[in-house]
Amino acid sequence: MWGWLRRTAGIIRQKVRTMARHAELLARYKHLRQVGLELNNRLVETLPRDVVDEGGRKLGILKRNVLTLDTEDEIAVLMDYCLHDVRRPGGNAVERYLEASPPAPDSDEWVLLQALKKARFSLFVVESTEPGVGVHVRDLLRDELLFLVDVGFGQTAPAGLVLAARIMAPEGIGMTTGAALPVGVLSPDERARFLDGLKATSRGMDFGDLSTEQASAFTTTVIRTSLRQGAAERIRYVEPGGGSHPGHGPHLPPARPVGRNDPCPCGSGKKFKRCCGARG
């Protein structure tokens, strides 16, 4: 009897400690995410038209000098790609921003920019969820386990869902940098065949030690293929604890196309026709 009570009390204490850690983690995550959204808007504003055009061409959504977007979420994917994978002298947009406008050391913006510099794009499979907090995922290319804090994922992502995403880890908190693209729910056998095919077309790349050029080429191929297969139409947004945040699922309704007079999804605050819609 007393042994059972002690075990039960121990389980309750462990749950209380876990809940406290989750609450602290979520509070810091939400703060960094909000700072990150504001920082992302400033980074996007530094992108010249030729960078966006190059990104659009490489991803197959710039046609006859016009960005052809099926959903508003494709803009988030495009902008994230342009910030990280379209390079100019001085590096990508994140590296150039750090050089030109370095924030105060150890500030939240500094922490995020350093994390963005080290962000990596890969394919991740959801192994389990922590409802209300995030998901345990495995990097399929590096066979590494990670925990991504994401309330939307924790609510909607089923085990076995494969995502194409860029992740960063400010202060060790794993999170995505932009819209993740759902590849689909794959069985272990399907994932194995998928990875075999991917590695066969990657010309012997060592995914644990990719050069900058190799990483960008791989990212381009995966995003372009995912968009062609309609992955962006399977993204939706949820409201975790009163704040907006991307959530993803394999059986979600298509996102609403952007109207010319709607706010631009890139976060600039301008109408779409005067922002990203004018880049064509």
Disulfide bonds with the S-S distance in Angstrom:
none
